[in-house]
């Protein structure tokens, strides 16, 4: 095993460990958050939960995702470190608690938007062990919506199923930048079948997003990348699907497929991907 493979594998393991912790009922204490400049007027807040995007306009801030409830105060502090403008809108990329958990604290003062499916998934408690006070968006859309503020636009678009059945891709047209939510996260896709996810649809959904005119990508988890980085991720999703389909159609048992996921993809036994994705893979790829 060469060094690159090792680094990639440990990255995957870290992400899987992180997501495992991320979805348990009592998340670890909020770690330190960091704010990075992505482009002029656009920042990301990383650490704990999913990557938050902060778009500053002359009339307020539009934010993408809000991590866990426990991250509310640190997020507000990080936004204050880059602008004195108030947070006016939050767009949730999907219903998971590491992306929408902060809604409960922001809802009294901020307008929150998501896909209709992401809202329904919160209302119907589709995420096992999500905190009891998960708060859904007040405003929803099914295909596309935009927020116009201070002469700037943020567009949110639903391209189809993937990580869940309600993933929004967020587009900042003036900056040629997108935020993918967990349609790109870590190194190996987590297919949330109970939340409507689909390994078969995932690549088609990313193909839709690839048609946007962008050069910079903020993933749901992990480092900012570019269009080539997203394409590579998409191709890896396809490779996983092809590999899984071959095994399932060859009549392999769930336990045998689990072995392959463990040895070739670093999915730990009893990890979240094994629990959420494997039974759905066996069913969807028949
Ligand atoms: Zn997620």
Boltz pocket constraint, residues with backbone or C-beta under 6 A from the ligand:
constraints:
  - pocket:
      binder: B
      contacts: [[A, 94], [A, 96], [A, 99], [A, 163], [A, 182]]
      max_distance: 6.0
